[in-house]
Amino acid sequence: MDTWIIKAMARRYGLDGWTPAQIAHFGRTHFGAHAGLAQQYLFAYERAQPKISPLR
């Protein structure tokens, strides 16, 4: 699991504060045999989202 997937999983599934190992286990359990495909879709979706600039 890379940084993009860890951040995306934490944001989309409410896993803030979880370790990378816990997030990986969640992903394997939640998506089962399709975990790799789900990771690709999640990565592509996160990268396609517009950047939100911070308020000044």
mmCIF file as Biopython writes it, N, C-alpha, C and O atoms, coordinates in Angstrom:
data_model
#
loop_
_atom_site.group_PDB
_atom_site.id
_atom_site.type_symbol
_atom_site.label_atom_id
_atom_site.label_alt_id
_atom_site.label_comp_id
_atom_site.label_asym_id
_atom_site.label_entity_id
_atom_site.label_seq_id
_atom_site.pdbx_PDB_ins_code
_atom_site.Cartn_x
_atom_site.Cartn_y
_atom_site.Cartn_z
_atom_site.occupancy
_atom_site.B_iso_or_equiv
_atom_site.auth_seq_id
_atom_site.auth_asym_id
_atom_site.pdbx_PDB_model_num
ATOM 1   N N  . MET A ? 1  ? 0.847   -1.165  0.000   1.0 0.0 1  A 1 
ATOM 2   C CA . MET A ? 1  ? 0.000   0.000   0.000   1.0 0.0 1  A 1 
ATOM 3   C C  . MET A ? 1  ? 0.899   1.236   0.000   1.0 0.0 1  A 1 
ATOM 4   O O  . MET A ? 1  ? 1.855   1.344   0.768   1.0 0.0 1  A 1 
ATOM 5   N N  . ASP A ? 2  ? 0.551   2.157   -0.890  1.0 0.0 2  A 1 
ATOM 6   C CA . ASP A ? 2  ? 1.320   3.393   -0.925  1.0 0.0 2  A 1 
ATOM 7   C C  . ASP A ? 2  ? 0.557   4.506   -0.209  1.0 0.0 2  A 1 
ATOM 8   O O  . ASP A ? 2  ? -0.567  4.312   0.255   1.0 0.0 2  A 1 
ATOM 9   N N  . THR A ? 3  ? 1.184   5.658   -0.131  1.0 0.0 3  A 1 
ATOM 10  C CA . THR A ? 3  ? 0.606   6.791   0.586   1.0 0.0 3  A 1 
ATOM 11  C C  . THR A ? 3  ? -0.748  7.193   0.036   1.0 0.0 3  A 1 
ATOM 12  O O  . THR A ? 3  ? -1.660  7.507   0.801   1.0 0.0 3  A 1 
ATOM 13  N N  . TRP A ? 4  ? -0.893  7.188   -1.307  1.0 0.0 4  A 1 
ATOM 14  C CA . TRP A ? 4  ? -2.172  7.576   -1.915  1.0 0.0 4  A 1 
ATOM 15  C C  . TRP A ? 4  ? -3.302  6.673   -1.443  1.0 0.0 4  A 1 
ATOM 16  O O  . TRP A ? 4  ? -4.383  7.155   -1.103  1.0 0.0 4  A 1 
ATOM 17  N N  . ILE A ? 5  ? -3.063  5.389   -1.422  1.0 0.0 5  A 1 
ATOM 18  C CA . ILE A ? 5  ? -4.115  4.439   -1.048  1.0 0.0 5  A 1 
ATOM 19  C C  . ILE A ? 5  ? -4.422  4.538   0.436   1.0 0.0 5  A 1 
ATOM 20  O O  . ILE A ? 5  ? -5.585  4.469   0.833   1.0 0.0 5  A 1 
ATOM 21  N N  . ILE A ? 6  ? -3.400  4.697   1.258   1.0 0.0 6  A 1 
ATOM 22  C CA . ILE A ? 6  ? -3.631  4.838   2.696   1.0 0.0 6  A 1 
ATOM 23  C C  . ILE A ? 6  ? -4.494  6.064   2.977   1.0 0.0 6  A 1 
ATOM 24  O O  . ILE A ? 6  ? -5.457  5.984   3.740   1.0 0.0 6  A 1 
ATOM 25  N N  . LYS A ? 7  ? -4.155  7.198   2.363   1.0 0.0 7  A 1 
ATOM 26  C CA . LYS A ? 7  ? -4.938  8.420   2.558   1.0 0.0 7  A 1 
ATOM 27  C C  . LYS A ? 7  ? -6.354  8.267   2.015   1.0 0.0 7  A 1 
ATOM 28  O O  . LYS A ? 7  ? -7.312  8.692   2.662   1.0 0.0 7  A 1 
ATOM 29  N N  . ALA A ? 8  ? -6.499  7.670   0.846   1.0 0.0 8  A 1 
ATOM 30  C CA . ALA A ? 8  ? -7.817  7.495   0.234   1.0 0.0 8  A 1 
ATOM 31  C C  . ALA A ? 8  ? -8.691  6.575   1.074   1.0 0.0 8  A 1 
ATOM 32  O O  . ALA A ? 8  ? -9.864  6.871   1.301   1.0 0.0 8  A 1 
ATOM 33  N N  . MET A ? 9  ? -8.132  5.465   1.534   1.0 0.0 9  A 1 
ATOM 34  C CA . MET A ? 9  ? -8.913  4.531   2.354   1.0 0.0 9  A 1 
ATOM 35  C C  . MET A ? 9  ? -9.323  5.194   3.667   1.0 0.0 9  A 1 
ATOM 36  O O  . MET A ? 9  ? -10.460 5.045   4.114   1.0 0.0 9  A 1 
ATOM 37  N N  . ALA A ? 10 ? -8.392  5.928   4.285   1.0 0.0 10 A 1 
ATOM 38  C CA . ALA A ? 10 ? -8.717  6.602   5.540   1.0 0.0 10 A 1 
ATOM 39  C C  . ALA A ? 10 ? -9.839  7.606   5.337   1.0 0.0 10 A 1 
ATOM 40  O O  . ALA A ? 10 ? -10.758 7.686   6.151   1.0 0.0 10 A 1 
ATOM 41  N N  . ARG A ? 11 ? -9.768  8.377   4.248   1.0 0.0 11 A 1 
ATOM 42  C CA . ARG A ? 11 ? -10.772 9.405   3.978   1.0 0.0 11 A 1 
ATOM 43  C C  . ARG A ? 11 ? -12.118 8.790   3.597   1.0 0.0 11 A 1 
ATOM 44  O O  . ARG A ? 11 ? -13.153 9.200   4.123   1.0 0.0 11 A 1 
ATOM 45  N N  . ARG A ? 12 ? -12.116 7.833   2.709   1.0 0.0 12 A 1 
ATOM 46  C CA . ARG A ? 12 ? -13.375 7.274   2.191   1.0 0.0 12 A 1 
ATOM 47  C C  . ARG A ? 12 ? -14.063 6.306   3.134   1.0 0.0 12 A 1 
ATOM 48  O O  . ARG A ? 12 ? -15.285 6.158   3.097   1.0 0.0 12 A 1 
ATOM 49  N N  . TYR A ? 13 ? -13.277 5.641   3.985   1.0 0.0 13 A 1 
ATOM 50  C CA . TYR A ? 13 ? -13.858 4.614   4.851   1.0 0.0 13 A 1 
ATOM 51  C C  . TYR A ? 13 ? -13.742 4.934   6.332   1.0 0.0 13 A 1 
ATOM 52  O O  . TYR A ? 13 ? -14.010 4.074   7.171   1.0 0.0 13 A 1 
ATOM 53  N N  . GLY A ? 14 ? -13.344 6.168   6.671   1.0 0.0 14 A 1 
ATOM 54  C CA . GLY A ? 14 ? -13.283 6.589   8.070   1.0 0.0 14 A 1 
ATOM 55  C C  . GLY A ? 14 ? -12.240 5.839   8.880   1.0 0.0 14 A 1 
ATOM 56  O O  . GLY A ? 14 ? -12.494 5.477   10.029  1.0 0.0 14 A 1 
ATOM 57  N N  . LEU A ? 15 ? -11.073 5.601   8.301   1.0 0.0 15 A 1 
ATOM 58  C CA . LEU A ? 15 ? -10.040 4.824   8.977   1.0 0.0 15 A 1 
ATOM 59  C C  . LEU A ? 15 ? -8.912  5.706   9.503   1.0 0.0 15 A 1 
ATOM 60  O O  . LEU A ? 15 ? -7.770  5.255   9.599   1.0 0.0 15 A 1 
ATOM 61  N N  . ASP A ? 16 ? -9.211  6.936   9.840   1.0 0.0 16 A 1 
ATOM 62  C CA . ASP A ? 16 ? -8.200  7.848   10.379  1.0 0.0 16 A 1 
ATOM 63  C C  . ASP A ? 16 ? -7.587  7.255   11.648  1.0 0.0 16 A 1 
ATOM 64  O O  . ASP A ? 16 ? -8.293  6.748   12.519  1.0 0.0 16 A 1 
ATOM 65  N N  . GLY A ? 17 ? -6.260  7.332   11.729  1.0 0.0 17 A 1 
ATOM 66  C CA . GLY A ? 17 ? -5.565  6.814   12.891  1.0 0.0 17 A 1 
ATOM 67  C C  . GLY A ? 17 ? -5.192  5.343   12.783  1.0 0.0 17 A 1 
ATOM 68  O O  . GLY A ? 17 ? -4.512  4.818   13.664  1.0 0.0 17 A 1 
ATOM 69  N N  . TRP A ? 18 ? -5.619  4.670   11.729  1.0 0.0 18 A 1 
ATOM 70  C CA . TRP A ? 18 ? -5.286  3.261   11.541  1.0 0.0 18 A 1 
ATOM 71  C C  . TRP A ? 18 ? -3.876  3.157   10.971  1.0 0.0 18 A 1 
ATOM 72  O O  . TRP A ? 18 ? -3.423  4.048   10.251  1.0 0.0 18 A 1 
ATOM 73  N N  . THR A ? 19 ? -3.197  2.082   11.291  1.0 0.0 19 A 1 
ATOM 74  C CA . THR A ? 19 ? -1.867  1.845   10.731  1.0 0.0 19 A 1 
ATOM 75  C C  . THR A ? 19 ? -2.015  1.337   9.295   1.0 0.0 19 A 1 
ATOM 76  O O  . THR A ? 19 ? -3.076  0.834   8.924   1.0 0.0 19 A 1 
ATOM 77  N N  . PRO A ? 20 ? -0.959  1.463   8.484   1.0 0.0 20 A 1 
ATOM 78  C CA . PRO A ? 20 ? -1.020  0.913   7.124   1.0 0.0 20 A 1 
ATOM 79  C C  . PRO A ? 20 ? -1.370  -0.579  7.102   1.0 0.0 20 A 1 
ATOM 80  O O  . PRO A ? 20 ? -2.097  -1.030  6.217   1.0 0.0 20 A 1 
ATOM 81  N N  . ALA A ? 21 ? -0.864  -1.335  8.056   1.0 0.0 21 A 1 
ATOM 82  C CA . ALA A ? 21 ? -1.172  -2.767  8.113   1.0 0.0 21 A 1 
ATOM 83  C C  . ALA A ? 21 ? -2.658  -3.003  8.383   1.0 0.0 21 A 1 
ATOM 84  O O  . ALA A ? 21 ? -3.263  -3.901  7.797   1.0 0.0 21 A 1 
ATOM 85  N N  . GLN A ? 22 ? -3.243  -2.203  9.265   1.0 0.0 22 A 1 
ATOM 86  C CA . GLN A ? 22 ? -4.667  -2.338  9.560   1.0 0.0 22 A 1 
ATOM 87  C C  . GLN A ? 22 ? -5.515  -1.966  8.348   1.0 0.0 22 A 1 
ATOM 88  O O  . GLN A ? 22 ? -6.514  -2.623  8.055   1.0 0.0 22 A 1 
ATOM 89  N N  . ILE A ? 23 ? -5.110  -0.906  7.645   1.0 0.0 23 A 1 
ATOM 90  C CA . ILE A ? 23 ? -5.845  -0.477  6.454   1.0 0.0 23 A 1 
ATOM 91  C C  . ILE A ? 23 ? -5.741  -1.539  5.368   1.0 0.0 23 A 1 
ATOM 92  O O  . ILE A ? 23 ? -6.727  -1.820  4.686   1.0 0.0 23 A 1 
ATOM 93  N N  . ALA A ? 24 ? -4.561  -2.135  5.197   1.0 0.0 24 A 1 
ATOM 94  C CA . ALA A ? 24 ? -4.385  -3.205  4.211   1.0 0.0 24 A 1 
ATOM 95  C C  . ALA A ? 24 ? -5.276  -4.393  4.552   1.0 0.0 24 A 1 
ATOM 96  O O  . ALA A ? 24 ? -5.906  -4.971  3.666   1.0 0.0 24 A 1 
ATOM 97  N N  . HIS A ? 25 ? -5.331  -4.756  5.816   1.0 0.0 25 A 1 
ATOM 98  C CA . HIS A ? 25 ? -6.193  -5.866  6.240   1.0 0.0 25 A 1 
ATOM 99  C C  . HIS A ? 25 ? -7.668  -5.539  5.970   1.0 0.0 25 A 1 
ATOM 100 O O  . HIS A ? 25 ? -8.414  -6.381  5.472   1.0 0.0 25 A 1 
ATOM 101 N N  . PHE A ? 26 ? -8.075  -4.319  6.300   1.0 0.0 26 A 1 
ATOM 102 C CA . PHE A ? 26 ? -9.448  -3.887  6.027   1.0 0.0 26 A 1 
ATOM 103 C C  . PHE A ? 26 ? -9.752  -4.023  4.534   1.0 0.0 26 A 1 
ATOM 104 O O  . PHE A ? 26 ? -10.796 -4.556  4.159   1.0 0.0 26 A 1 
ATOM 105 N N  . GLY A ? 27 ? -8.840  -3.541  3.683   1.0 0.0 27 A 1 
ATOM 106 C CA . GLY A ? 27 ? -9.055  -3.607  2.245   1.0 0.0 27 A 1 
ATOM 107 C C  . GLY A ? 27 ? -9.185  -5.027  1.739   1.0 0.0 27 A 1 
ATOM 108 O O  . GLY A ? 27 ? -10.064 -5.323  0.929   1.0 0.0 27 A 1 
ATOM 109 N N  . ARG A ? 28 ? -8.312  -5.913  2.211   1.0 0.0 28 A 1 
ATOM 110 C CA . ARG A ? 28 ? -8.386  -7.317  1.784   1.0 0.0 28 A 1 
ATOM 111 C C  . ARG A ? 28 ? -9.684  -7.961  2.255   1.0 0.0 28 A 1 
ATOM 112 O O  . ARG A ? 28 ? -10.296 -8.741  1.525   1.0 0.0 28 A 1 
ATOM 113 N N  . THR A ? 29 ? -10.102 -7.634  3.475   1.0 0.0 29 A 1 
ATOM 114 C CA . THR A ? 29 ? -11.337 -8.213  4.013   1.0 0.0 29 A 1 
ATOM 115 C C  . THR A ? 29 ? -12.568 -7.642  3.319   1.0 0.0 29 A 1 
ATOM 116 O O  . THR A ? 29 ? -13.490 -8.383  2.977   1.0 0.0 29 A 1 
ATOM 117 N N  . HIS A ? 30 ? -12.585 -6.339  3.112   1.0 0.0 30 A 1 
ATOM 118 C CA . HIS A ? 30 ? -13.741 -5.660  2.525   1.0 0.0 30 A 1 
ATOM 119 C C  . HIS A ? 30 ? -13.928 -5.994  1.050   1.0 0.0 30 A 1 
ATOM 120 O O  . HIS A ? 30 ? -15.049 -6.239  0.603   1.0 0.0 30 A 1 
ATOM 121 N N  . PHE A ? 31 ? -12.822 -6.005  0.287   1.0 0.0 31 A 1 
ATOM 122 C CA . PHE A ? 31 ? -12.912 -6.203  -1.155  1.0 0.0 31 A 1 
ATOM 123 C C  . PHE A ? 31 ? -12.618 -7.635  -1.598  1.0 0.0 31 A 1 
ATOM 124 O O  . PHE A ? 31 ? -12.916 -7.995  -2.737  1.0 0.0 31 A 1 
ATOM 125 N N  . GLY A ? 32 ? -12.051 -8.444  -0.738  1.0 0.0 32 A 1 
ATOM 126 C CA . GLY A ? 32 ? -11.783 -9.841  -1.048  1.0 0.0 32 A 1 
ATOM 127 C C  . GLY A ? 32 ? -10.885 -10.005 -2.262  1.0 0.0 32 A 1 
ATOM 128 O O  . GLY A ? 32 ? -9.851  -9.347  -2.382  1.0 0.0 32 A 1 
ATOM 129 N N  . ALA A ? 33 ? -11.293 -10.892 -3.161  1.0 0.0 33 A 1 
ATOM 130 C CA . ALA A ? 33 ? -10.510 -11.205 -4.354  1.0 0.0 33 A 1 
ATOM 131 C C  . ALA A ? 33 ? -10.373 -10.012 -5.294  1.0 0.0 33 A 1 
ATOM 132 O O  . ALA A ? 33 ? -9.529  -10.026 -6.189  1.0 0.0 33 A 1 
ATOM 133 N N  . HIS A ? 34 ? -11.181 -8.994  -5.105  1.0 0.0 34 A 1 
ATOM 134 C CA . HIS A ? 34 ? -11.165 -7.816  -5.975  1.0 0.0 34 A 1 
ATOM 135 C C  . HIS A ? 34 ? -10.385 -6.645  -5.370  1.0 0.0 34 A 1 
ATOM 136 O O  . HIS A ? 34 ? -10.511 -5.515  -5.841  1.0 0.0 34 A 1 
ATOM 137 N N  . ALA A ? 35 ? -9.587  -6.900  -4.340  1.0 0.0 35 A 1 
ATOM 138 C CA . ALA A ? 35 ? -8.862  -5.833  -3.651  1.0 0.0 35 A 1 
ATOM 139 C C  . ALA A ? 35 ? -7.916  -5.085  -4.585  1.0 0.0 35 A 1 
ATOM 140 O O  . ALA A ? 35 ? -7.820  -3.860  -4.511  1.0 0.0 35 A 1 
ATOM 141 N N  . GLY A ? 36 ? -7.229  -5.789  -5.446  1.0 0.0 36 A 1 
ATOM 142 C CA . GLY A ? 36 ? -6.305  -5.135  -6.375  1.0 0.0 36 A 1 
ATOM 143 C C  . GLY A ? 36 ? -7.026  -4.223  -7.339  1.0 0.0 36 A 1 
ATOM 144 O O  . GLY A ? 36 ? -6.571  -3.113  -7.614  1.0 0.0 36 A 1 
ATOM 145 N N  . LEU A ? 37 ? -8.152  -4.688  -7.856  1.0 0.0 37 A 1 
ATOM 146 C CA . LEU A ? 37 ? -8.955  -3.876  -8.776  1.0 0.0 37 A 1 
ATOM 147 C C  . LEU A ? 37 ? -9.540  -2.666  -8.053  1.0 0.0 37 A 1 
ATOM 148 O O  . LEU A ? 37 ? -9.555  -1.563  -8.599  1.0 0.0 37 A 1 
ATOM 149 N N  . ALA A ? 38 ? -10.014 -2.865  -6.841  1.0 0.0 38 A 1 
ATOM 150 C CA . ALA A ? 38 ? -10.556 -1.754  -6.051  1.0 0.0 38 A 1 
ATOM 151 C C  . ALA A ? 38 ? -9.478  -0.708  -5.795  1.0 0.0 38 A 1 
ATOM 152 O O  . ALA A ? 38 ? -9.756  0.491   -5.826  1.0 0.0 38 A 1 
ATOM 153 N N  . GLN A ? 39 ? -8.252  -1.155  -5.544  1.0 0.0 39 A 1 
ATOM 154 C CA . GLN A ? 39 ? -7.151  -0.225  -5.317  1.0 0.0 39 A 1 
ATOM 155 C C  . GLN A ? 39 ? -6.897  0.620   -6.558  1.0 0.0 39 A 1 
ATOM 156 O O  . GLN A ? 39 ? -6.660  1.823   -6.447  1.0 0.0 39 A 1 
ATOM 157 N N  . GLN A ? 40 ? -6.944  0.014   -7.724  1.0 0.0 40 A 1 
ATOM 158 C CA . GLN A ? 40 ? -6.727  0.766   -8.964  1.0 0.0 40 A 1 
ATOM 159 C C  . GLN A ? 40 ? -7.816  1.818   -9.163  1.0 0.0 40 A 1 
ATOM 160 O O  . GLN A ? 40 ? -7.516  2.960   -9.510  1.0 0.0 40 A 1 
ATOM 161 N N  . TYR A ? 41 ? -9.066  1.445   -8.949  1.0 0.0 41 A 1 
ATOM 162 C CA . TYR A ? 41 ? -10.166 2.398   -9.102  1.0 0.0 41 A 1 
ATOM 163 C C  . TYR A ? 41 ? -10.060 3.522   -8.074  1.0 0.0 41 A 1 
ATOM 164 O O  . TYR A ? 41 ? -10.259 4.690   -8.407  1.0 0.0 41 A 1 
ATOM 165 N N  . LEU A ? 42 ? -9.750  3.173   -6.833  1.0 0.0 42 A 1 
ATOM 166 C CA . LEU A ? 42 ? -9.643  4.171   -5.778  1.0 0.0 42 A 1 
ATOM 167 C C  . LEU A ? 42 ? -8.520  5.159   -6.085  1.0 0.0 42 A 1 
ATOM 168 O O  . LEU A ? 42 ? -8.687  6.366   -5.910  1.0 0.0 42 A 1 
ATOM 169 N N  . PHE A ? 43 ? -7.387  4.650   -6.540  1.0 0.0 43 A 1 
ATOM 170 C CA . PHE A ? 43 ? -6.259  5.510   -6.893  1.0 0.0 43 A 1 
ATOM 171 C C  . PHE A ? 43 ? -6.641  6.454   -8.031  1.0 0.0 43 A 1 
ATOM 172 O O  . PHE A ? 43 ? -6.394  7.658   -7.952  1.0 0.0 43 A 1 
ATOM 173 N N  . ALA A ? 44 ? -7.242  5.910   -9.084  1.0 0.0 44 A 1 
ATOM 174 C CA . ALA A ? 44 ? -7.620  6.733   -10.242 1.0 0.0 44 A 1 
ATOM 175 C C  . ALA A ? 44 ? -8.641  7.796   -9.835  1.0 0.0 44 A 1 
ATOM 176 O O  . ALA A ? 44 ? -8.549  8.940   -10.278 1.0 0.0 44 A 1 
ATOM 177 N N  . TYR A ? 45 ? -9.601  7.433   -9.007  1.0 0.0 45 A 1 
ATOM 178 C CA . TYR A ? 45 ? -10.621 8.376   -8.566  1.0 0.0 45 A 1 
ATOM 179 C C  . TYR A ? 45 ? -10.004 9.507   -7.751  1.0 0.0 45 A 1 
ATOM 180 O O  . TYR A ? 45 ? -10.308 10.678  -7.976  1.0 0.0 45 A 1 
ATOM 181 N N  . GLU A ? 46 ? -9.141  9.156   -6.807  1.0 0.0 46 A 1 
ATOM 182 C CA . GLU A ? 46 ? -8.513  10.173  -5.963  1.0 0.0 46 A 1 
ATOM 183 C C  . GLU A ? 46 ? -7.663  11.128  -6.787  1.0 0.0 46 A 1 
ATOM 184 O O  . GLU A ? 46 ? -7.684  12.335  -6.544  1.0 0.0 46 A 1 
ATOM 185 N N  . ARG A ? 47 ? -6.921  10.616  -7.748  1.0 0.0 47 A 1 
ATOM 186 C CA . ARG A ? 47 ? -6.067  11.464  -8.581  1.0 0.0 47 A 1 
ATOM 187 C C  . ARG A ? 47 ? -6.888  12.384  -9.479  1.0 0.0 47 A 1 
ATOM 188 O O  . ARG A ? 47 ? -6.419  13.463  -9.841  1.0 0.0 47 A 1 
ATOM 189 N N  . ALA A ? 48 ? -8.090  11.985  -9.841  1.0 0.0 48 A 1 
ATOM 190 C CA . ALA A ? 48 ? -8.925  12.764  -10.744 1.0 0.0 48 A 1 
ATOM 191 C C  . ALA A ? 48 ? -9.679  13.896  -10.027 1.0 0.0 48 A 1 
ATOM 192 O O  . ALA A ? 48 ? -10.228 14.784  -10.679 1.0 0.0 48 A 1 
ATOM 193 N N  . GLN A ? 49 ? -9.704  13.862  -8.700  1.0 0.0 49 A 1 
ATOM 194 C CA . GLN A ? 49 ? -10.435 14.889  -7.954  1.0 0.0 49 A 1 
ATOM 195 C C  . GLN A ? 49 ? -9.700  16.217  -8.010  1.0 0.0 49 A 1 
ATOM 196 O O  . GLN A ? 49 ? -8.472  16.252  -7.930  1.0 0.0 49 A 1 
ATOM 197 N N  . PRO A ? 50 ? -10.451 17.327  -8.150  1.0 0.0 50 A 1 
ATOM 198 C CA . PRO A ? 50 ? -9.797  18.646  -8.190  1.0 0.0 50 A 1 
ATOM 199 C C  . PRO A ? 50 ? -9.149  18.951  -6.843  1.0 0.0 50 A 1 
ATOM 200 O O  . PRO A ? 50 ? -9.642  18.551  -5.788  1.0 0.0 50 A 1 
ATOM 201 N N  . LYS A ? 51 ? -8.059  19.653  -6.908  1.0 0.0 51 A 1 
ATOM 202 C CA . LYS A ? 51 ? -7.356  20.079  -5.703  1.0 0.0 51 A 1 
ATOM 203 C C  . LYS A ? 51 ? -8.142  21.218  -5.064  1.0 0.0 51 A 1 
ATOM 204 O O  . LYS A ? 51 ? -8.645  22.099  -5.761  1.0 0.0 51 A 1 
ATOM 205 N N  . ILE A ? 52 ? -8.244  21.196  -3.757  1.0 0.0 52 A 1 
ATOM 206 C CA . ILE A ? 52 ? -8.924  22.258  -3.020  1.0 0.0 52 A 1 
ATOM 207 C C  . ILE A ? 52 ? -7.851  23.127  -2.392  1.0 0.0 52 A 1 
ATOM 208 O O  . ILE A ? 52 ? -7.052  22.652  -1.586  1.0 0.0 52 A 1 
ATOM 209 N N  . SER A ? 53 ? -7.834  24.395  -2.758  1.0 0.0 53 A 1 
ATOM 210 C CA . SER A ? 53 ? -6.822  25.278  -2.197  1.0 0.0 53 A 1 
ATOM 211 C C  . SER A ? 53 ? -7.253  25.731  -0.798  1.0 0.0 53 A 1 
ATOM 212 O O  . SER A ? 53 ? -8.442  25.920  -0.542  1.0 0.0 53 A 1 
ATOM 213 N N  . PRO A ? 54 ? -6.286  25.903  0.098   1.0 0.0 54 A 1 
ATOM 214 C CA . PRO A ? 54 ? -6.601  26.319  1.470   1.0 0.0 54 A 1 
ATOM 215 C C  . PRO A ? 54 ? -7.134  27.756  1.493   1.0 0.0 54 A 1 
ATOM 216 O O  . PRO A ? 54 ? -6.792  28.575  0.640   1.0 0.0 54 A 1 
ATOM 217 N N  . LEU A ? 55 ? -7.961  28.034  2.472   1.0 0.0 55 A 1 
ATOM 218 C CA . LEU A ? 55 ? -8.484  29.393  2.638   1.0 0.0 55 A 1 
ATOM 219 C C  . LEU A ? 55 ? -7.375  30.322  3.102   1.0 0.0 55 A 1 
ATOM 220 O O  . LEU A ? 55 ? -6.471  29.908  3.829   1.0 0.0 55 A 1 
ATOM 221 N N  . ARG A ? 56 ? -7.443  31.533  2.696   1.0 0.0 56 A 1 
ATOM 222 C CA . ARG A ? 56 ? -6.407  32.510  3.103   1.0 0.0 56 A 1 
ATOM 223 C C  . ARG A ? 56 ? -6.928  33.433  4.150   1.0 0.0 56 A 1 
ATOM 224 O O  . ARG A ? 56 ? -6.203  34.315  4.611   1.0 0.0 56 A 1 
#
